[in-house]
Amino acid sequence: YKSDMWSLGIVLYEMCTLKCPFDASNLHGLVLKIIRGVYQPISPHFSPPLKALVASLLQKDPRKRPSINEVLALPYCVARISKFL
């Protein structure tokens, strides 16, 4: 599901930054930030493919988010997964 992919983007973002991508002092503010889809960029010391993956997973429009099969087919992911097989 596309909502699961968005959640994966949240988790990856938090793993990279140690922060939530969307943070606010109240629920209304949090909802606005999520709807706008604006968050602080991930540090430049992370690889461009990882940053692009997180950005694609956090797309506001669910139709623009990749499926799990598309993520697993990315060269970035294939290279890392193959190390464990």
TIVO-481314 format. One record per atom (N, C-alpha, C, O): residue number from 0; residue in one letter; atom name; x negated, y, z. Coordinates in Angstrom, 2 decimals, decimal comma, always signed. Atoms other than C-alpha are relative to their C-alpha. Last residue first. Layout:
N
+------+------+------+---------+---------+---------+
: resi : resn : name :      xx :      yy :      zz :
+------+------+------+---------+---------+---------+
:  NUM :    A :   CA :       X :       Y :       Z :
...
+------+------+------+---------+---------+---------+
This chain:
85
+------+------+------+---------+---------+---------+
: resi : resn : name :      xx :      yy :      zz :
+------+------+------+---------+---------+---------+
:   84 :    L :    N :   -0,52 :   +1,26 :   +0,57 :
:   84 :    L :   CA :  -22,14 :  -13,34 :   -0,05 :
:   84 :    L :    C :   -1,11 :   -0,98 :   -0,30 :
:   84 :    L :    O :   -0,84 :   -2,08 :   -0,78 :
:   83 :    F :    N :   -0,53 :   +0,84 :   -1,06 :
:   83 :    F :   CA :  -23,15 :  -10,53 :   +2,32 :
:   83 :    F :    C :   +0,51 :   -1,35 :   -0,51 :
:   83 :    F :    O :   +0,93 :   -2,19 :   +0,29 :
:   82 :    K :    N :   +1,07 :   +0,29 :   -0,97 :
:   82 :    K :   CA :  -25,45 :   -8,66 :   -0,05 :
:   82 :    K :    C :   +0,46 :   -0,96 :   +1,08 :
:   82 :    K :    O :   -0,36 :   -1,63 :   +1,71 :
:   81 :    S :    N :   +0,79 :   +1,14 :   +0,51 :
:   81 :    S :   CA :  -22,79 :   -8,95 :   -2,77 :
:   81 :    S :    C :   -1,15 :   -0,35 :   +0,94 :
:   81 :    S :    O :   -1,63 :   -1,49 :   +0,91 :
:   80 :    I :    N :   -0,69 :   +1,26 :   -0,33 :
:   80 :    I :   CA :  -20,50 :   -6,73 :   -0,69 :
:   80 :    I :    C :   -0,85 :   -1,19 :   -0,43 :
:   80 :    I :    O :   -0,90 :   -2,20 :   +0,28 :
:   79 :    R :    N :   +0,11 :   +0,26 :   -1,43 :
:   79 :    R :   CA :  -22,96 :   -3,84 :   -0,82 :
:   79 :    R :    C :   +0,65 :   -1,32 :   +0,41 :
:   79 :    R :    O :   +0,13 :   -2,03 :   +1,26 :
:   78 :    A :    N :   +1,41 :   +0,16 :   -0,36 :
:   78 :    A :   CA :  -23,48 :   -3,86 :   -4,57 :
:   78 :    A :    C :   -0,16 :   -0,35 :   +1,48 :
:   78 :    A :    O :   -1,00 :   -1,17 :   +1,84 :
:   77 :    V :    N :   +0,46 :   +1,30 :   +0,49 :
:   77 :    V :   CA :  -19,78 :   -4,45 :   -5,26 :
:   77 :    V :    C :   -1,44 :   -0,26 :   +0,43 :
:   77 :    V :    O :   -1,76 :   -1,36 :   +0,86 :
:   76 :    C :    N :   -0,48 :   +1,05 :   -0,90 :
:   76 :    C :   CA :  -18,83 :   -1,50 :   -3,05 :
:   76 :    C :    C :   -0,50 :   -1,38 :   -0,42 :
:   76 :    C :    O :   -0,89 :   -2,19 :   +0,42 :
:   75 :    Y :    N :   +0,50 :   -0,29 :   -1,35 :
:   75 :    Y :   CA :  -20,95 :   +1,10 :   -4,85 :
:   75 :    Y :    C :   +0,39 :   -1,11 :   +0,97 :
:   75 :    Y :    O :   -0,43 :   -1,56 :   +1,77 :
:   74 :    P :    N :   +1,39 :   +0,47 :   -0,07 :
:   74 :    P :   CA :  -20,17 :   -0,49 :   -8,22 :
:   74 :    P :    C :   -0,62 :   +0,20 :   +1,38 :
:   74 :    P :    O :   -1,39 :   -0,64 :   +1,85 :
:   73 :    L :    N :   +0,96 :   -1,10 :   +0,17 :
:   73 :    L :   CA :  -16,46 :   +0,09 :   -7,51 :
:   73 :    L :    C :   -1,42 :   -0,54 :   +0,11 :
:   73 :    L :    O :   -1,71 :   -1,34 :   +0,99 :
:   72 :    A :    N :   +0,66 :   +0,10 :   +1,31 :
:   72 :    A :   CA :  -14,46 :   -3,12 :   -7,98 :
:   72 :    A :    C :   -1,00 :   +1,12 :   -0,24 :
:   72 :    A :    O :   -1,74 :   +1,08 :   -1,22 :
:   71 :    L :    N :   +0,92 :   +1,14 :   -0,03 :
:   71 :    L :   CA :  -13,57 :   -3,39 :   -4,27 :
:   71 :    L :    C :   -0,75 :   -0,19 :   -1,32 :
:   71 :    L :    O :   -1,79 :   -0,83 :   -1,34 :
:   70 :    V :    N :   +1,10 :   -0,31 :   -0,91 :
:   70 :    V :   CA :  -12,09 :   +0,10 :   -4,37 :
:   70 :    V :    C :   -1,02 :   -1,13 :   -0,02 :
:   70 :    V :    O :   -2,23 :   -0,88 :   -0,11 :
:   69 :    E :    N :   +0,83 :   -1,02 :   +0,66 :
:   69 :    E :   CA :  -10,00 :   -0,68 :   -7,45 :
:   69 :    E :    C :   -1,19 :   +0,36 :   +0,87 :
:   69 :    E :    O :   -2,30 :   +0,55 :   +0,36 :
:   68 :    N :    N :   +0,74 :   +0,67 :   +1,08 :
:   68 :    N :   CA :   -8,75 :   -3,90 :   -5,85 :
:   68 :    N :    C :   -0,90 :   +0,98 :   -0,75 :
:   68 :    N :    O :   -2,01 :   +0,63 :   -1,14 :
:   67 :    I :    N :   +1,11 :   +0,72 :   -0,61 :
:   67 :    I :   CA :   -7,84 :   -2,00 :   -2,67 :
:   67 :    I :    C :   -0,83 :   -0,72 :   -1,07 :
:   67 :    I :    O :   -2,05 :   -0,82 :   -0,95 :
:   66 :    S :    N :   -0,48 :   +1,21 :   -0,67 :
:   66 :    S :   CA :   -5,78 :   +0,39 :   -4,75 :
:   66 :    S :    C :   -1,21 :   -0,68 :   +0,64 :
:   66 :    S :    O :   -2,35 :   -0,31 :   +0,37 :
:   65 :    P :    N :   +0,31 :   +1,30 :   +0,59 :
:   65 :    P :   CA :   -7,11 :   +3,84 :   -5,53 :
:   65 :    P :    C :   +0,68 :   -1,13 :   +0,77 :
:   65 :    P :    O :   +1,03 :   -0,98 :   +1,94 :
:   64 :    R :    N :   +0,87 :   +0,80 :   -0,85 :
:   64 :    R :   CA :   -5,31 :   +7,00 :   -4,45 :
:   64 :    R :    C :   -0,28 :   -1,34 :   -0,67 :
:   64 :    R :    O :   +0,60 :   -1,91 :   -1,33 :
:   63 :    K :    N :   +1,39 :   -0,24 :   +0,38 :
:   63 :    K :   CA :   -3,94 :   +9,23 :   -7,22 :
:   63 :    K :    C :   -0,98 :   -0,80 :   +0,86 :
:   63 :    K :    O :   -2,17 :   -0,84 :   +0,56 :
:   62 :    R :    N :   +0,23 :   +0,60 :   +1,32 :
:   62 :    R :   CA :   -0,39 :   +7,86 :   -6,95 :
:   62 :    R :    C :   -1,44 :   +0,17 :   -0,45 :
:   62 :    R :    O :   -1,91 :   -0,58 :   -1,31 :
:   61 :    P :    N :   +0,25 :   +1,44 :   -0,10 :
:   61 :    P :   CA :   -0,45 :   +8,62 :   -3,21 :
:   61 :    P :    C :   -0,29 :   -0,67 :   -1,34 :
:   61 :    P :    O :   -1,02 :   -1,66 :   -1,39 :
:   60 :    D :    N :   -0,95 :   +0,71 :   +0,86 :
:   60 :    D :   CA :   -0,79 :  +12,35 :   -3,93 :
:   60 :    D :    C :   -0,30 :   -1,50 :   +0,05 :
:   60 :    D :    O :   -1,34 :   -1,93 :   -0,43 :
:   59 :    K :    N :   -1,36 :   -0,29 :   -0,47 :
:   59 :    K :   CA :   -2,59 :  +13,97 :   -1,01 :
:   59 :    K :    C :   +1,03 :   -0,81 :   -0,77 :
:   59 :    K :    O :   +1,98 :   -1,34 :   -0,19 :
:   58 :    Q :    N :   -0,81 :   -0,78 :   +0,95 :
:   58 :    Q :   CA :   -5,85 :  +12,23 :   -1,92 :
:   58 :    Q :    C :   +1,40 :   +0,21 :   +0,58 :
:   58 :    Q :    O :   +2,01 :   -0,70 :   +1,12 :
:   57 :    L :    N :   -0,75 :   -1,04 :   -0,71 :
:   57 :    L :   CA :   -7,62 :  +10,95 :   +1,20 :
:   57 :    L :    C :   +0,79 :   +0,92 :   -0,94 :
:   57 :    L :    O :   +1,23 :   +1,99 :   -0,53 :
:   56 :    L :    N :   -0,92 :   +0,64 :   -0,95 :
:   56 :    L :   CA :   -8,72 :   +7,68 :   -0,41 :
:   56 :    L :    C :   +0,87 :   +1,02 :   +0,73 :
:   56 :    L :    O :   +1,99 :   +0,71 :   +1,13 :
:   55 :    S :    N :   -1,06 :   +0,65 :   +0,78 :
:   55 :    S :   CA :  -10,22 :   +9,51 :   -3,39 :
:   55 :    S :    C :   +1,03 :   -0,65 :   +0,92 :
:   55 :    S :    O :   +2,22 :   -0,66 :   +0,61 :
:   54 :    A :    N :   -0,86 :   -1,02 :   +0,60 :
:   54 :    A :   CA :  -12,14 :  +11,88 :   -1,11 :
:   54 :    A :    C :   +1,14 :   -0,64 :   -0,79 :
:   54 :    A :    O :   +2,27 :   -0,15 :   -0,74 :
:   53 :    V :    N :   -0,81 :   -0,58 :   -1,07 :
:   53 :    V :   CA :  -13,47 :   +8,97 :   +0,95 :
:   53 :    V :    C :   +0,96 :   +1,04 :   -0,58 :
:   53 :    V :    O :   +2,14 :   +1,06 :   -0,22 :
:   52 :    L :    N :   -0,95 :   +1,01 :   -0,45 :
:   52 :    L :   CA :  -14,64 :   +7,18 :   -2,18 :
:   52 :    L :    C :   +0,93 :   +0,56 :   +1,07 :
:   52 :    L :    O :   +2,14 :   +0,41 :   +0,99 :
:   51 :    A :    N :   -1,06 :   +0,07 :   +1,02 :
:   51 :    A :   CA :  -16,23 :  +10,32 :   -3,60 :
:   51 :    A :    C :   +1,07 :   -1,02 :   +0,39 :
:   51 :    A :    O :   +2,26 :   -0,80 :   +0,16 :
:   50 :    K :    N :   -0,82 :   -1,21 :   -0,14 :
:   50 :    K :   CA :  -18,17 :  +10,86 :   -0,37 :
:   50 :    K :    C :   +1,15 :   +0,00 :   -1,00 :
:   50 :    K :    O :   +2,26 :   +0,41 :   -0,68 :
:   49 :    L :    N :   -0,78 :   +0,13 :   -1,23 :
:   49 :    L :   CA :  -19,36 :   +7,26 :   -0,47 :
:   49 :    L :    C :   +0,91 :   +1,21 :   +0,20 :
:   49 :    L :    O :   +2,07 :   +1,06 :   +0,56 :
:   48 :    P :    N :   -1,08 :   +0,98 :   +0,18 :
:   48 :    P :   CA :  -20,39 :   +7,53 :   -4,13 :
:   48 :    P :    C :   +0,87 :   -0,18 :   +1,25 :
:   48 :    P :    O :   +2,08 :   -0,36 :   +1,14 :
:   47 :    P :    N :   -1,13 :   -0,50 :   +0,79 :
:   47 :    P :   CA :  -22,21 :  +10,85 :   -3,46 :
:   47 :    P :    C :   +1,09 :   -1,06 :   -0,23 :
:   47 :    P :    O :   +2,28 :   -0,72 :   -0,18 :
:   46 :    S :    N :   +0,12 :   +0,15 :   +1,46 :
:   46 :    S :   CA :  -24,33 :   +9,24 :   -0,74 :
:   46 :    S :    C :   +1,22 :   +0,58 :   -0,72 :
:   46 :    S :    O :   +2,33 :   +0,55 :   -0,20 :
:   45 :    F :    N :   -0,67 :   +1,23 :   +0,46 :
:   45 :    F :   CA :  -24,22 :  +10,61 :   +2,79 :
:   45 :    F :    C :   -0,02 :   -0,03 :   -1,52 :
:   45 :    F :    O :   -0,07 :   +1,01 :   -2,18 :
:   44 :    H :    N :   +0,96 :   +1,11 :   -0,09 :
:   44 :    H :   CA :  -26,86 :  +13,23 :   +3,67 :
:   44 :    H :    C :   +0,65 :   -1,35 :   -0,30 :
:   44 :    H :    O :   -0,06 :   -2,35 :   -0,42 :
:   43 :    P :    N :   +0,68 :   +0,32 :   +1,26 :
:   43 :    P :   CA :  -24,53 :  +15,90 :   +2,26 :
:   43 :    P :    C :   -1,01 :   -1,15 :   +0,11 :
:   43 :    P :    O :   -1,46 :   -1,66 :   -0,91 :
:   42 :    S :    N :   +1,39 :   -0,47 :   +0,08 :
:   42 :    S :   CA :  -22,37 :  +15,73 :   +5,40 :
:   42 :    S :    C :   -0,66 :   -0,41 :   -1,32 :
:   42 :    S :    O :   -0,44 :   -1,51 :   -1,82 :
:   41 :    I :    N :   +0,95 :   +0,90 :   -0,66 :
:   41 :    I :   CA :  -18,71 :  +14,96 :   +4,78 :
:   41 :    I :    C :   -1,41 :   +0,52 :   -0,25 :
:   41 :    I :    O :   -1,68 :   +1,11 :   -1,30 :
:   40 :    P :    N :   +0,71 :   +0,99 :   +0,82 :
:   40 :    P :   CA :  -16,58 :  +17,91 :   +3,77 :
:   40 :    P :    C :   -0,93 :   -0,87 :   +0,85 :
:   40 :    P :    O :   -1,39 :   -0,46 :   +1,92 :
:   39 :    Q :    N :   +1,41 :   -0,36 :   +0,15 :
:   39 :    Q :   CA :  -14,28 :  +19,55 :   +6,31 :
:   39 :    Q :    C :   -0,71 :   -1,07 :   -0,83 :
:   39 :    Q :    O :   -0,46 :   -2,26 :   -0,66 :
:   38 :    Y :    N :   +0,83 :   +0,46 :   -1,11 :
:   38 :    Y :   CA :  -10,63 :  +18,77 :   +5,68 :
:   38 :    Y :    C :   -1,44 :   +0,42 :   -0,27 :
:   38 :    Y :    O :   -1,81 :   +0,73 :   -1,40 :
:   37 :    V :    N :   +1,29 :   -0,69 :   -0,06 :
:   37 :    V :   CA :   -7,80 :  +20,10 :   +3,51 :
:   37 :    V :    C :   -0,75 :   -0,47 :   +1,25 :
:   37 :    V :    O :   -0,21 :   -0,46 :   +2,35 :
:   36 :    G :    N :   +1,07 :   +0,89 :   +0,42 :
:   36 :    G :   CA :   -4,95 :  +17,76 :   +2,64 :
:   36 :    G :    C :   -1,37 :   +0,62 :   +0,01 :
:   36 :    G :    O :   -2,26 :   +0,17 :   -0,72 :
:   35 :    R :    N :   +0,90 :   -0,78 :   +0,86 :
:   35 :    R :   CA :   -2,34 :  +20,51 :   +2,80 :
:   35 :    R :    C :   -1,16 :   -0,85 :   -0,51 :
:   35 :    R :    O :   -1,70 :   -0,60 :   -1,59 :
:   34 :    I :    N :   -0,73 :   -0,32 :   +1,24 :
:   34 :    I :   CA :   +0,24 :  +18,04 :   +4,11 :
:   34 :    I :    C :   -0,89 :   +0,77 :   -0,97 :
:   34 :    I :    O :   -0,86 :   +0,52 :   -2,17 :
:   33 :    I :    N :   -0,11 :   +1,23 :   +0,77 :
:   33 :    I :   CA :   -2,24 :  +16,68 :   +6,67 :
:   33 :    I :    C :   +0,68 :   +0,27 :   -1,34 :
:   33 :    I :    O :   +0,23 :   -0,22 :   -2,37 :
:   32 :    K :    N :   +1,33 :   +0,34 :   +0,52 :
:   32 :    K :   CA :   -3,15 :  +20,15 :   +7,87 :
:   32 :    K :    C :   +0,04 :   -1,26 :   -0,85 :
:   32 :    K :    O :   -0,62 :   -1,33 :   -1,89 :
:   31 :    L :    N :   +0,37 :   -0,96 :   +1,05 :
:   31 :    L :   CA :   +0,50 :  +21,16 :   +8,17 :
:   31 :    L :    C :   -1,35 :   -0,33 :   -0,61 :
:   31 :    L :    O :   -1,51 :   -0,28 :   -1,83 :
:   30 :    V :    N :   -0,78 :   +0,33 :   +1,19 :
:   30 :    V :   CA :   +1,36 :  +17,99 :  +10,09 :
:   30 :    V :    C :   -0,35 :   +0,93 :   -1,15 :
:   30 :    V :    O :   -0,50 :   +0,48 :   -2,29 :
:   29 :    L :    N :   +0,56 :   +1,22 :   +0,57 :
:   29 :    L :   CA :   -1,46 :  +18,64 :  +12,54 :
:   29 :    L :    C :   +0,72 :   -0,39 :   -1,29 :
:   29 :    L :    O :   +0,09 :   -0,74 :   -2,28 :
:   28 :    G :    N :   +1,25 :   -0,35 :   +0,66 :
:   28 :    G :   CA :   -0,34 :  +22,21 :  +13,12 :
:   28 :    G :    C :   -0,65 :   -1,20 :   -0,67 :
:   28 :    G :    O :   -1,22 :   -1,09 :   -1,75 :
:   27 :    H :    N :   -0,35 :   -0,81 :   +1,17 :
:   27 :    H :   CA :   +3,19 :  +21,05 :  +13,90 :
:   27 :    H :    C :   -1,25 :   +0,36 :   -0,81 :
:   27 :    H :    O :   -1,27 :   +0,23 :   -2,03 :
:   26 :    L :    N :   -0,49 :   +0,88 :   +1,06 :
:   26 :    L :   CA :   +1,90 :  +18,32 :  +16,21 :
:   26 :    L :    C :   +0,34 :   +0,76 :   -1,28 :
:   26 :    L :    O :   +0,05 :   +0,29 :   -2,38 :
:   25 :    N :    N :   -1,39 :   +0,43 :   -0,19 :
:   25 :    N :   CA :   -0,15 :  +20,67 :  +18,35 :
:   25 :    N :    C :   +0,45 :   -0,80 :   -1,23 :
:   25 :    N :    O :   -0,21 :   -0,80 :   -2,27 :
:   24 :    S :    N :   -0,37 :   -0,06 :   -1,41 :
:   24 :    S :   CA :   -3,78 :  +21,64 :  +18,97 :
:   24 :    S :    C :   +1,44 :   -0,41 :   +0,26 :
:   24 :    S :    O :   +1,84 :   -0,60 :   +1,41 :
:   23 :    A :    N :   -0,72 :   -1,22 :   -0,36 :
:   23 :    A :   CA :   -4,89 :  +20,51 :  +15,55 :
:   23 :    A :    C :   +0,39 :   -0,08 :   +1,47 :
:   23 :    A :    O :   +0,36 :   -1,14 :   +2,08 :
:   22 :    D :    N :   -0,09 :   -0,20 :   -1,44 :
:   22 :    D :   CA :   -7,16 :  +17,94 :  +13,93 :
:   22 :    D :    C :   +0,71 :   +1,32 :   +0,27 :
:   22 :    D :    O :   +0,48 :   +2,31 :   -0,44 :
:   21 :    F :    N :   -1,10 :   -0,94 :   -0,25 :
:   21 :    F :   CA :   -7,17 :  +16,46 :  +10,45 :
:   21 :    F :    C :   +0,19 :   +0,10 :   +1,50 :
:   21 :    F :    O :   +0,56 :   -0,87 :   +2,16 :
:   20 :    P :    N :   -0,05 :   -0,96 :   +1,10 :
:   20 :    P :   CA :  -10,38 :  +14,80 :   +9,29 :
:   20 :    P :    C :   +1,07 :   +1,07 :   +0,21 :
:   20 :    P :    O :   +0,92 :   +2,20 :   -0,27 :
:   19 :    C :    N :   -1,21 :   +0,22 :   +0,80 :
:   19 :    C :   CA :  -10,86 :  +13,24 :  +12,72 :
:   19 :    C :    C :   +0,01 :   +1,01 :   -1,14 :
:   19 :    C :    O :   -0,36 :   +2,16 :   -0,95 :
:   18 :    K :    N :   -1,10 :   -0,94 :   -0,24 :
:   18 :    K :   CA :  -14,44 :  +13,47 :  +13,90 :
:   18 :    K :    C :   +1,20 :   -0,44 :   -0,82 :
:   18 :    K :    O :   +1,07 :   -1,15 :   -1,82 :
:   17 :    L :    N :   -0,34 :   +0,13 :   -1,42 :
:   17 :    L :   CA :  -17,43 :  +11,11 :  +14,21 :
:   17 :    L :    C :   +1,07 :   +1,01 :   +0,42 :
:   17 :    L :    O :   +1,16 :   +1,40 :   +1,58 :
:   16 :    T :    N :   +0,09 :   -1,32 :   -0,65 :
:   16 :    T :   CA :  -18,42 :  +12,39 :  +10,77 :
:   16 :    T :    C :   +0,15 :   -0,04 :   +1,51 :
:   16 :    T :    O :   -0,18 :   +0,92 :   +2,20 :
:   15 :    C :    N :   +1,06 :   -0,85 :   +0,54 :
:   15 :    C :   CA :  -19,17 :   +9,25 :   +8,77 :
:   15 :    C :    C :   -0,23 :   +1,26 :   +0,83 :
:   15 :    C :    O :   -1,36 :   +1,71 :   +0,98 :
:   14 :    M :    N :   +1,27 :   +0,71 :   -0,16 :
:   14 :    M :   CA :  -17,15 :   +6,74 :  +10,80 :
:   14 :    M :    C :   -1,17 :   +0,86 :   -0,46 :
:   14 :    M :    O :   -2,26 :   +0,79 :   +0,12 :
:   13 :    E :    N :   +0,37 :   -0,05 :   -1,41 :
:   13 :    E :   CA :  -14,30 :   +9,26 :  +11,11 :
:   13 :    E :    C :   -1,32 :   -0,72 :   +0,25 :
:   13 :    E :    O :   -2,11 :   -0,29 :   +1,09 :
:   12 :    Y :    N :   +0,36 :   -1,39 :   -0,32 :
:   12 :    Y :   CA :  -14,19 :   +9,73 :   +7,33 :
:   12 :    Y :    C :   -0,48 :   +0,08 :   +1,45 :
:   12 :    Y :    O :   -1,51 :   +0,69 :   +1,73 :
:   11 :    L :    N :   +1,33 :   -0,24 :   +0,58 :
:   11 :    L :   CA :  -14,23 :   +5,96 :   +6,81 :
:   11 :    L :    C :   -0,49 :   +1,41 :   +0,30 :
:   11 :    L :    O :   -1,67 :   +1,61 :   +0,62 :
:   10 :    V :    N :   +0,99 :   +0,77 :   -0,77 :
:   10 :    V :   CA :  -11,32 :   +5,54 :   +9,24 :
:   10 :    V :    C :   -1,41 :   +0,23 :   -0,54 :
:   10 :    V :    O :   -2,33 :   +0,45 :   +0,24 :
:    9 :    I :    N :   +0,12 :   -0,63 :   -1,32 :
:    9 :    I :   CA :   -9,27 :   +8,33 :   +7,65 :
:    9 :    I :    C :   -1,09 :   -0,70 :   +0,81 :
:    9 :    I :    O :   -1,94 :   -0,04 :   +1,41 :
:    8 :    G :    N :   +0,75 :   -1,24 :   +0,18 :
:    8 :    G :   CA :   -9,95 :   +6,98 :   +4,15 :
:    8 :    G :    C :   -0,21 :   +0,73 :   +1,32 :
:    8 :    G :    O :   -1,29 :   +1,28 :   +1,56 :
:    7 :    L :    N :   +1,39 :   +0,41 :   +0,18 :
:    7 :    L :   CA :   -8,81 :   +3,53 :   +5,28 :
:    7 :    L :    C :   -0,88 :   +1,23 :   -0,19 :
:    7 :    L :    O :   -1,99 :   +1,29 :   +0,34 :
:    6 :    S :    N :   +0,50 :   +0,33 :   -1,34 :
:    6 :    S :   CA :   -5,61 :   +5,17 :   +6,53 :
:    6 :    S :    C :   -1,45 :   -0,46 :   -0,06 :
:    6 :    S :    O :   -2,25 :   -0,12 :   +0,82 :
:    5 :    W :    N :   +0,21 :   -1,29 :   -0,65 :
:    5 :    W :   CA :   -5,09 :   +6,72 :   +3,08 :
:    5 :    W :    C :   -0,57 :   -0,24 :   +1,41 :
:    5 :    W :    O :   -1,48 :   +0,46 :   +1,84 :
:    4 :    M :    N :   +1,23 :   -0,53 :   +0,58 :
:    4 :    M :   CA :   -5,58 :   +3,26 :   +1,57 :
:    4 :    M :    C :   -0,33 :   +1,36 :   +0,61 :
:    4 :    M :    O :   -1,50 :   +1,67 :   +0,84 :
:    3 :    D :    N :   +1,12 :   +0,72 :   -0,61 :
:    3 :    D :   CA :   -2,99 :   +1,85 :   +3,96 :
:    3 :    D :    C :   -1,33 :   +0,51 :   -0,53 :
:    3 :    D :    O :   -2,31 :   +0,58 :   +0,21 :
:    2 :    S :    N :   +0,16 :   -0,56 :   -1,35 :
:    2 :    S :   CA :   -0,55 :   +4,57 :   +2,87 :
:    2 :    S :    C :   -1,14 :   -0,71 :   +0,74 :
:    2 :    S :    O :   -1,84 :   -0,08 :   +1,54 :
:    1 :    K :    N :   +0,77 :   -1,24 :   +0,10 :
:    1 :    K :   CA :   -1,16 :   +3,53 :   -0,75 :
:    1 :    K :    C :   -0,19 :   +0,66 :   +1,36 :
:    1 :    K :    O :   -1,19 :   +1,34 :   +1,58 :
:    0 :    Y :    N :   -0,83 :   -1,19 :   +0,00 :
:    0 :    Y :   CA :   +0,00 :   +0,00 :   +0,00 :
:    0 :    Y :    C :   -0,87 :   +1,25 :   +0,00 :
:    0 :    Y :    O :   -1,96 :   +1,26 :   +0,58 :
+------+------+------+---------+---------+---------+
